Amino acid sequence: MIQALSGQLLIGLINGSFYALLSLGLAIIFGLLSVVNFAHGAQYMLGAFVAWMGLQYLGVGYWWALLLTPAVVGLLGVVFERLFLRRLYGLDPLYGLLLTFGVTLVLEGLFQNAFGISGNSYPVPAALQGGTNLGFMYLPRYRAWVVAVSMVVCFGSWFVIEKTRLGAYLRAGTENPALLQAFGVNVPLMFTLTYGYGVALAAFAGVMAAPIYQVTPLMGSGVIMVVFAIVVIGGMGSIVGSIVTGLGLGLVEGLTKFLYAPASDVVVFVVMALVLLLRPAGLFGRQR
């Protein structure tokens, strides 16, 4: 009983780590740009595929992929923001949602045509193979690595945004970008780099997910709706809300799988409905 519960909670914590990373990227993009980035799941998938293709065709290992893939996919995000997304700033967020939804369909279609829908495996790096017997459960080393690195990246991002001068500029840009630009800050460049960083977070999560889950063109569509629900529960644009809610709901999902597995697929949406009824701005969002 204890081993089964511990195993499900570990799975929930691992899923929660990915939820936290993905919802953090969404929250950053929405908080500054007011863009509902529906392409976030496709960018997560793109990160996994870039790592997989780098290994298959170029021999680029996991550790280099962990560094290079977010930079490559983030750069693609910068190009997309420069060419298309910035034309929608100031308009209804629905336009950004429709544009990024269209990008999702295009990317998924291209990768399905190129690689099919069957999964591609990505090996766990040799240094992180194996695990530790804790007595009440077996802890795989790679999964422990995923949780630890996710926490470092999430809380590092929170610290930069909330506690540094750069973060102060970012927060000021959400309130009054025209005034911030009057003080000499290049606001359009800041917007571009912010979107690129949010996309890089999705790609980073994709690289870390590749050794755990199958790399498929539809891997992003399977997680994006849950991540959007987590962002709504935590509060749209709330950095802390995204991190805490992502981790917490991952554990709730794991506990639900232990108690009644069929409910685990809907528990996040049930929580979202309850939060919207009781606190429409989200747990950490600002009440208007």
C-alpha positions as CSV (number, residue, x, y, z in Angstrom):
1,M,0.0,0.0,0.0
2,I,2.7,2.5,1.0
3,Q,4.8,1.6,-2.1
4,A,1.8,2.0,-4.4
5,L,1.0,5.4,-2.8
6,S,4.6,6.5,-2.9
7,G,4.9,5.5,-6.6
8,Q,1.8,7.4,-7.6
9,L,2.9,10.5,-5.7
10,L,6.3,10.3,-7.4
11,I,4.7,10.2,-10.8
12,G,2.5,13.1,-9.7
13,L,5.5,15.1,-8.6
14,I,7.3,14.4,-11.9
15,N,4.2,15.4,-13.9
16,G,3.8,18.4,-11.6
17,S,7.4,19.5,-12.4
18,F,6.6,19.6,-16.1
19,Y,3.3,21.3,-15.4
20,A,5.2,24.0,-13.4
21,L,7.7,24.6,-16.1
22,L,5.1,24.8,-18.9
23,S,2.7,26.9,-16.9
24,L,5.5,29.2,-15.9
25,G,6.3,29.9,-19.5
26,L,2.6,30.5,-20.3
27,A,2.3,32.9,-17.3
28,I,5.4,34.9,-18.2
29,I,4.1,35.3,-21.8
30,F,0.6,36.2,-20.8
31,G,1.7,38.4,-17.9
32,L,3.8,40.7,-20.0
33,L,2.4,40.3,-23.6
34,S,-1.2,39.5,-22.8
35,V,-0.9,36.7,-25.4
36,V,-2.6,33.4,-24.8
37,N,0.1,31.2,-26.3
38,F,-1.7,28.1,-27.4
39,A,1.4,27.0,-29.3
40,H,3.1,26.3,-26.0
41,G,2.4,22.6,-26.2
42,A,3.7,22.4,-29.8
43,Q,6.9,24.2,-28.7
44,Y,7.2,21.6,-25.9
45,M,6.9,18.9,-28.5
46,L,9.4,20.8,-30.8
47,G,12.0,20.8,-27.9
48,A,11.7,17.0,-27.5
49,F,12.0,16.5,-31.3
50,V,14.9,18.8,-31.7
51,A,16.8,16.9,-29.0
52,W,15.8,13.5,-30.6
53,M,16.8,14.6,-34.1
54,G,20.1,16.0,-32.7
55,L,20.9,12.6,-31.2
56,Q,19.8,10.6,-34.2
57,Y,21.3,12.7,-37.0
58,L,24.1,14.7,-35.4
59,G,25.1,12.7,-32.4
60,V,24.3,15.5,-30.0
61,G,23.9,14.0,-26.6
62,Y,21.5,14.8,-23.8
63,W,23.7,17.3,-21.9
64,W,24.4,19.4,-25.0
65,A,20.7,19.1,-26.0
66,L,19.7,20.5,-22.7
67,L,21.7,23.6,-23.4
68,L,21.3,24.0,-27.2
69,T,17.7,23.0,-27.7
70,P,16.1,25.8,-25.6
71,A,18.3,28.3,-27.4
72,V,17.3,27.0,-30.9
73,V,13.6,26.7,-30.2
74,G,13.7,30.0,-28.3
75,L,15.3,31.7,-31.3
76,L,12.5,30.3,-33.5
77,G,10.1,31.9,-31.0
78,V,11.8,35.2,-31.3
79,V,11.5,35.1,-35.1
80,F,7.8,34.2,-34.8
81,E,7.2,37.0,-32.4
82,R,9.0,39.5,-34.7
83,L,7.2,38.5,-37.9
84,F,3.7,37.8,-36.7
85,L,2.9,38.0,-33.0
86,R,3.9,41.7,-32.4
87,R,1.3,42.8,-35.0
88,L,-1.4,41.7,-32.6
89,Y,-0.3,43.6,-29.5
90,G,-3.0,45.8,-28.2
91,L,-5.8,43.8,-29.8
92,D,-8.2,41.4,-28.2
93,P,-6.2,38.4,-26.8
94,L,-8.5,36.2,-28.9
95,Y,-6.4,37.1,-32.0
96,G,-3.2,35.8,-30.4
97,L,-5.0,32.7,-29.3
98,L,-6.2,32.0,-32.8
99,L,-2.8,32.7,-34.4
100,T,-0.9,30.4,-32.0
101,F,-3.6,27.7,-32.3
102,G,-3.0,27.8,-36.1
103,V,0.7,27.5,-35.5
104,T,0.0,24.4,-33.3
105,L,-2.0,22.7,-36.1
106,V,0.8,23.5,-38.7
107,L,3.6,22.2,-36.5
108,E,1.8,19.0,-35.5
109,G,0.7,18.4,-39.1
110,L,4.3,18.8,-40.4
111,F,5.8,16.5,-37.8
112,Q,3.1,13.9,-38.2
113,N,3.8,13.8,-42.0
114,A,7.5,13.6,-41.4
115,F,7.7,11.1,-38.5
116,G,4.2,9.5,-38.2
117,I,2.3,9.2,-34.9
118,S,4.2,6.4,-33.4
119,G,6.5,7.2,-30.5
120,N,10.3,7.6,-30.7
121,S,12.4,6.7,-27.7
122,Y,15.2,8.8,-26.3
123,P,17.7,7.2,-24.0
124,V,18.4,8.2,-20.4
125,P,21.9,9.6,-20.1
126,A,24.4,7.2,-18.7
127,A,25.2,9.4,-15.7
128,L,21.5,9.3,-14.6
129,Q,20.7,5.7,-15.2
130,G,19.7,3.5,-12.3
131,G,18.2,4.6,-9.0
132,T,18.2,4.4,-5.2
133,N,16.2,2.0,-3.0
134,L,14.6,4.2,-0.2
135,G,13.1,1.2,1.5
136,F,9.5,2.1,0.9
137,M,10.1,2.8,-2.8
138,Y,12.6,2.7,-5.6
139,L,13.6,6.3,-6.8
140,P,14.9,6.4,-10.4
141,R,17.8,8.8,-10.6
142,Y,16.7,10.5,-13.7
143,R,13.2,11.3,-12.3
144,A,14.8,12.8,-9.2
145,W,17.0,14.9,-11.5
146,V,13.9,16.1,-13.4
147,V,12.2,17.3,-10.2
148,A,15.4,19.0,-8.8
149,V,16.2,20.8,-12.1
150,S,12.6,21.9,-12.6
151,M,12.6,23.4,-9.1
152,V,15.9,25.3,-9.7
153,V,14.7,26.7,-13.1
154,C,11.2,27.7,-11.7
155,F,12.4,29.4,-8.6
156,G,15.4,31.0,-10.4
157,S,12.9,32.5,-12.9
158,W,10.7,33.7,-10.0
159,F,13.7,35.3,-8.3
160,V,14.8,37.2,-11.5
161,I,11.3,38.4,-12.1
162,E,10.4,39.4,-8.6
163,K,13.7,40.4,-7.0
164,T,16.0,42.0,-9.7
165,R,16.1,45.2,-11.7
166,L,15.4,43.3,-14.9
167,G,12.3,41.8,-13.2
168,A,11.2,45.3,-12.2
169,Y,11.4,46.4,-15.8
170,L,9.4,43.4,-16.9
171,R,6.7,44.1,-14.3
172,A,6.7,47.8,-15.2
173,G,6.2,46.8,-18.9
174,T,3.0,45.1,-18.0
175,E,1.6,48.3,-16.4
176,N,2.8,51.1,-18.6
177,P,5.1,50.2,-21.5
178,A,5.0,53.7,-23.0
179,L,6.3,55.3,-19.8
180,L,9.0,52.6,-19.5
181,Q,10.1,53.3,-23.1
182,A,10.3,57.0,-22.2
183,F,13.0,56.2,-19.6
184,G,15.1,54.6,-22.4
185,V,14.2,50.9,-22.1
186,N,13.8,49.1,-25.4
187,V,10.3,47.7,-24.7
188,P,9.8,46.0,-28.1
189,L,13.1,44.1,-27.6
190,M,12.1,43.2,-24.0
191,F,8.8,41.8,-25.3
192,T,10.6,39.8,-27.9
193,L,13.1,38.3,-25.5
194,T,10.3,37.6,-23.0
195,Y,8.4,35.6,-25.5
196,G,11.6,33.8,-26.5
197,Y,12.3,32.9,-22.9
198,G,8.8,31.5,-22.4
199,V,9.2,29.4,-25.5
200,A,12.7,28.2,-24.4
201,L,11.2,27.0,-21.1
202,A,8.7,24.9,-23.1
203,A,11.6,23.5,-25.1
204,F,13.6,22.8,-22.0
205,A,10.7,20.9,-20.5
206,G,10.5,18.9,-23.8
207,V,14.1,17.9,-23.6
208,M,13.7,16.7,-20.1
209,A,10.5,14.8,-20.9
210,A,12.1,13.0,-23.9
211,P,13.7,10.2,-21.8
212,I,10.5,9.6,-19.8
213,Y,7.7,9.9,-22.4
214,Q,7.6,8.8,-26.0
215,V,8.6,11.7,-28.4
216,T,5.5,12.1,-30.6
217,P,4.0,14.9,-32.6
218,L,1.0,14.9,-30.3
219,M,2.8,14.9,-27.0
220,G,2.1,18.6,-26.6
221,S,-1.6,18.4,-27.3
222,G,-2.0,15.9,-24.5
223,V,-0.6,18.2,-21.8
224,I,-1.5,21.8,-23.0
225,M,-5.1,21.7,-21.8
226,V,-4.1,20.6,-18.3
227,V,-1.4,23.4,-18.3
228,F,-3.9,26.0,-19.3
229,A,-6.2,24.8,-16.5
230,I,-3.3,25.1,-14.0
231,V,-2.6,28.7,-15.2
232,V,-6.2,29.6,-14.7
233,I,-6.2,28.1,-11.2
234,G,-3.0,29.8,-10.2
235,G,-4.1,33.1,-11.6
236,M,-3.4,34.3,-15.2
237,G,0.0,35.8,-15.3
238,S,1.0,34.8,-11.7
239,I,4.5,33.4,-11.6
240,V,4.1,32.0,-8.1
241,G,0.7,30.7,-8.8
242,S,1.9,28.8,-11.9
243,I,4.8,27.1,-10.0
244,V,2.9,26.3,-6.8
245,T,-0.3,25.2,-8.6
246,G,1.6,23.1,-11.1
247,L,3.4,21.1,-8.4
248,G,0.4,20.9,-6.2
249,L,-2.0,19.6,-8.8
250,G,0.6,17.1,-10.0
251,L,0.5,15.6,-6.5
252,V,-3.3,15.8,-6.4
253,E,-3.4,14.0,-9.7
254,G,-1.1,11.3,-8.4
255,L,-3.1,10.9,-5.2
256,T,-6.3,10.6,-7.3
257,K,-4.8,7.9,-9.4
258,F,-4.1,5.9,-6.2
259,L,-7.6,6.5,-4.7
260,Y,-9.7,6.2,-7.9
261,A,-7.7,6.1,-11.2
262,P,-10.5,7.0,-13.6
263,A,-10.9,10.4,-11.9
264,S,-7.3,11.4,-12.4
265,D,-8.0,12.6,-15.9
266,V,-10.6,15.2,-14.8
267,V,-9.5,16.1,-11.3
268,V,-7.6,19.2,-12.5
269,F,-10.6,20.5,-14.4
270,V,-12.9,19.9,-11.4
271,V,-10.5,21.9,-9.3
272,M,-10.5,24.7,-11.9
273,A,-14.3,24.8,-11.9
274,L,-14.4,25.1,-8.1
275,V,-11.7,27.8,-8.1
276,L,-13.5,29.8,-10.8
277,L,-16.7,29.6,-8.8
278,L,-15.1,30.7,-5.5
279,R,-12.2,33.0,-6.7
280,P,-12.5,33.9,-10.4
281,A,-9.1,35.6,-10.5
282,G,-7.3,32.4,-9.4
283,L,-5.6,31.4,-6.2
284,F,-2.8,33.8,-6.6
285,G,-4.3,36.3,-9.1
286,R,-5.4,39.8,-8.4
287,Q,-9.0,40.4,-7.7
288,R,-10.3,43.3,-9.8
